[in-house]
Amino acid sequence: MIADAAQSALKVFLAGLLFGAGLPAIFAIGIRLWSIGSPEPSADGTAARRNPAALAGAVVCLAVVVFAVVMGVLWITQKSIDHYFGITLF
């Protein structure tokens, strides 16, 4: 019984760590990669070269955050969606 409680507490701790600190960290990394991937033009007006790897990383990071937010909203509203629309989620 104590092992079950410890395992449940560990799950709650990991979920809190992921959503409490993990998603904002992934978002910050995505914004930083976006900044690196889209440099501003130089002073003489010539276009700076883009970094496609950084832009791809930024898109992946931001997509993960958007996916997590959408899934969280759907998880919270699943009973309402089932009640009003008859769609069973999860």
Buried (B, 14 or more C-beta within 10 A) or exposed (E): EEEEEEEEEEEEEEEEEEEEEBBEEBBEBBEBBBEBBEEEEEEEEEEEEEBEEBBEBBBBBBEBBEEBEEEEEEEEEBEEEEEEEEEEEE
